[in-house]
Amino acid sequence: MKNVEKKREHEKKVVTTMICLYCRGNHGTKKPCLECEELIKYACFRTDKCPRMATKTFCSQCPSKCYKPDMMDRITKVMRYSGPRLMLHHPIMVMKHMFVK
Protein backbone atom coordinates (compact mmCIF):
# COMPACT_ATOMS: atom_id res chain seq x y z
CA MET A 1 0.00 0.00 0.00
CA LYS A 2 2.90 2.34 0.70
CA ASN A 3 4.09 1.97 -2.92
CA VAL A 4 0.65 3.06 -4.14
CA GLU A 5 0.83 6.23 -2.05
CA LYS A 6 4.34 6.92 -3.31
CA LYS A 7 3.13 6.44 -6.89
CA ARG A 8 0.15 8.71 -6.21
CA GLU A 9 2.40 11.49 -4.87
CA HIS A 10 4.76 11.16 -7.83
CA GLU A 11 1.81 11.38 -10.23
CA LYS A 12 0.61 14.57 -8.55
CA LYS A 13 4.10 16.07 -8.73
CA VAL A 14 4.38 15.31 -12.45
CA VAL A 15 0.96 16.74 -13.34
CA THR A 16 1.61 19.85 -11.24
CA THR A 17 4.96 20.38 -12.96
CA MET A 18 3.34 19.95 -16.38
CA ILE A 19 0.58 22.43 -15.62
CA CYS A 20 3.09 24.97 -14.30
CA LEU A 21 5.20 24.55 -17.45
CA TYR A 22 2.10 25.05 -19.59
CA CYS A 23 1.04 28.14 -17.63
CA ARG A 24 4.49 29.70 -17.88
CA GLY A 25 4.57 29.14 -21.64
CA ASN A 26 1.00 30.13 -22.42
CA HIS A 27 -0.04 32.58 -19.73
CA GLY A 28 3.36 34.16 -19.08
CA THR A 29 3.33 33.71 -15.30
CA LYS A 30 6.01 32.31 -13.01
CA LYS A 31 3.41 30.91 -10.62
CA PRO A 32 0.26 29.18 -11.88
CA CYS A 33 -2.58 31.56 -12.70
CA LEU A 34 -6.01 31.02 -11.11
CA GLU A 35 -7.22 28.92 -14.04
CA CYS A 36 -4.18 26.65 -13.90
CA GLU A 37 -4.28 26.50 -10.10
CA GLU A 38 -7.85 25.22 -10.40
CA LEU A 39 -6.69 22.54 -12.84
CA ILE A 40 -3.87 21.50 -10.47
CA LYS A 41 -6.31 21.12 -7.59
CA TYR A 42 -8.72 19.15 -9.74
CA ALA A 43 -6.00 16.85 -11.12
CA CYS A 44 -4.62 16.18 -7.63
CA PHE A 45 -8.12 15.50 -6.31
CA ARG A 46 -8.78 13.01 -9.12
CA THR A 47 -5.39 11.37 -8.50
CA ASP A 48 -6.21 11.01 -4.79
CA LYS A 49 -9.50 9.30 -5.70
CA CYS A 50 -8.12 7.04 -8.44
CA PRO A 51 -9.27 3.47 -7.72
CA ARG A 52 -6.79 1.95 -10.20
CA MET A 53 -3.60 3.64 -9.01
CA ALA A 54 -1.95 0.34 -8.07
CA THR A 55 -2.24 -1.12 -11.57
CA LYS A 56 -2.72 1.76 -14.00
CA THR A 57 -0.11 3.14 -16.34
CA PHE A 58 -1.17 6.46 -17.87
CA CYS A 59 -4.56 8.10 -17.40
CA SER A 60 -5.02 8.24 -21.17
CA GLN A 61 -4.85 4.43 -21.27
CA CYS A 62 -7.15 3.83 -18.30
CA PRO A 63 -10.57 2.31 -19.08
CA SER A 64 -12.38 4.52 -16.56
CA LYS A 65 -12.34 8.23 -17.29
CA CYS A 66 -12.25 10.17 -14.02
CA TYR A 67 -12.11 13.68 -15.46
CA LYS A 68 -15.18 15.70 -16.43
CA PRO A 69 -15.20 16.38 -20.20
CA ASP A 70 -14.24 20.07 -19.88
CA MET A 71 -11.37 19.26 -17.51
CA MET A 72 -10.29 16.41 -19.79
CA ASP A 73 -10.02 18.90 -22.66
CA ARG A 74 -7.94 21.24 -20.51
CA ILE A 75 -5.57 18.57 -19.23
CA THR A 76 -5.17 17.13 -22.75
CA LYS A 77 -4.12 20.57 -23.98
CA VAL A 78 -1.62 20.82 -21.11
CA MET A 79 -0.19 17.35 -21.81
CA ARG A 80 0.24 18.06 -25.52
CA TYR A 81 2.13 21.25 -24.77
CA SER A 82 4.14 20.13 -21.74
CA GLY A 83 4.89 16.53 -22.66
CA PRO A 84 7.60 17.25 -25.24
CA ARG A 85 9.01 20.16 -23.20
CA LEU A 86 9.14 18.29 -19.90
CA MET A 87 12.04 16.15 -21.13
CA LEU A 88 14.13 19.29 -21.55
CA HIS A 89 13.22 20.80 -18.19
CA HIS A 90 12.96 17.69 -15.98
CA PRO A 91 14.55 14.67 -17.73
CA ILE A 92 14.96 12.60 -14.55
CA MET A 93 11.32 13.12 -13.61
CA VAL A 94 10.25 11.99 -17.07
CA MET A 95 12.38 8.86 -16.95
CA LYS A 96 11.06 7.98 -13.51
CA HIS A 97 7.50 8.60 -14.67
CA MET A 98 7.96 6.37 -17.72
CA PHE A 99 9.44 3.45 -15.80
CA VAL A 100 7.60 3.60 -12.47
CA LYS A 101 4.34 2.84 -14.25
ABEGO torsion letter per residue (X at the ends): XAAAAAAAAAAAAAAAAAAAAAAAAAAGBABBBAAAAAAAAAAAAAAAABAAAAABBBAAABABBABBAAAAAAAAAAAAAAAAAAAAABAAAAAAAAAAX
